[in-house]
């Protein structure tokens, strides 16, 4: 009977059947790494989409500024041509030219402000990678 007791004690020291072993730990680590990579890739895709919206706004306001400036030039040239005929038509053309130039300047300022205010491309993703790197190296302290 004592022979049966000793093997039972050795079996008790062995790991239970449900405990993950080497291949399970590697699989879990790979799954975690892939999940982290997928999360970062999703974040990068969202940031790229936001950046594209900023670029579209910039292009739209830039186009508006160029269109207004071109129309102002057309009215200026028309004003010069008409200047030799009658002066009462000149006020309307010059006024139109001034209004369109003011609109061109306003559109240019709005476009420049949007361009300066845009966040750098993938800034959040890079910040998350730096955070993960600090966390893995142990310099981030306690995780919240």
Residue pairs with C-beta under 8 A, 6 or more apart in sequence:
15 21
20 28
36 132
40 125
40 128
40 129
43 124
43 125
43 128
44 122
44 125
47 119
47 121
47 122
47 123
47 124
47 125
48 121
48 122
50 119
51 118
51 119
51 121
54 114
54 118
57 111
57 114
58 111
58 114
58 115
58 118
61 107
61 108
61 110
61 111
61 114
62 107
62 108
62 111
64 103
64 107
64 111
65 104
65 105
65 107
65 108
65 111
66 104
68 100
68 101
68 103
68 104
68 107
69 100
69 101
69 104
71 100
72 97
72 100
72 101
72 104
75 93
75 94
75 96
75 97
75 100
76 97
78 93
79 90
79 93
79 94
79 97
82 89
82 90
82 93
83 90
131 140
134 140
135 143
